[in-house]
């Protein structure tokens, strides 16, 4: 996992410092396969197929996180925030069919929910017995969601870094979701990396099994 984290950071750095922008999304300008995007060296069908796979994977990860966060928020007394979190569940269940805008909104809501959870955890040190049960129910999907987010982001970074220099803007427009995933996952993973540690301390204080949280930390290489 340490190696995975190192590779992931390197790929992020490559995209951050060796690219240009298309539609607000950083596009890598790296030496790659001959012909550039859409040229003889790139299989566009394979690229769009990979995008479909990663959109499904991203949707599944966010769905797990959303369902987990709704439990955490409920346990912490934030019922309205829990309902707001669940608003995105039906869209995420569409999997591959979900649009980039929906994916972006769902990710933004997930990050917002996690910030609320962390704030409440720091304020509320102890849960009552009923709330402990509800909170514990959110941990397994949370672990799956974080692991899925890391895996999806890593694959997206690998795919984007392989495209090569001077990509064709028309083709790029067909894989906007792929570039979105590659660009947006690092900040989300950073948030969950920090927050998971806070949640683990909280779970330990409340005598809640932390195994799913430990799996999430392992997935992030922490």
BELUR-V435030 format. One record per backbone hydrogen bond with DSSP energy under -1.0 kcal/mol. CO is the residue of the C=O (numbers start at 1). NH is the residue of the N-H. Records with the same first field share a line. If there is no record, write none. Layout:
CO: NH + NH
This chain:
1: 5
2: 6
3: 7
4: 8
5: 9
6: 10
7: 11
8: 12
9: 13
10: 14
11: 15
12: 16
13: 17
14: 18
18: 29
20: 27
22: 25
25: 22
27: 20
33: 36
36: 39
39: 42
42: 44
43: 47
44: 48
45: 49
46: 50
47: 51
48: 52
49: 53
50: 54
51: 55
52: 56
53: 57
54: 58
55: 59
56: 60
57: 61
58: 62
59: 63
60: 64
61: 65
62: 66
63: 67
64: 68
65: 69
66: 70
67: 71
68: 72
69: 73
70: 74
71: 75
72: 76
73: 78
74: 77
78: 82
79: 83
80: 84
81: 85
82: 86
85: 88
86: 89
88: 92
89: 93
91: 94
92: 95
94: 97
95: 98
99: 103
100: 104
101: 105
102: 106
103: 107
104: 108
105: 109
106: 110
107: 111
108: 112
109: 113
110: 114
111: 115
112: 116
113: 117
114: 118
115: 119
116: 120
117: 121
118: 122
119: 123
120: 124
128: 132
129: 133
130: 134
131: 135
132: 136
133: 137
135: 138
136: 139
138: 142
139: 143
140: 144
141: 145
142: 146
143: 147
144: 148
145: 149
146: 150
147: 151
148: 152
149: 153
150: 154
151: 155
152: 156
153: 157
154: 158
155: 159
156: 160
157: 161
160: 163
168: 172
169: 173
171: 174
172: 175
175: 179
176: 180
177: 181
178: 182
179: 183
180: 184
181: 185
184: 188
185: 189
186: 190
187: 191
188: 192
189: 193
190: 194
191: 195
192: 196
194: 198
195: 199
196: 200
197: 201
198: 202
199: 203
200: 204
201: 205
202: 206
203: 208
204: 207
210: 214
211: 215
212: 216
213: 217
214: 218
215: 219
216: 220
217: 222
218: 221
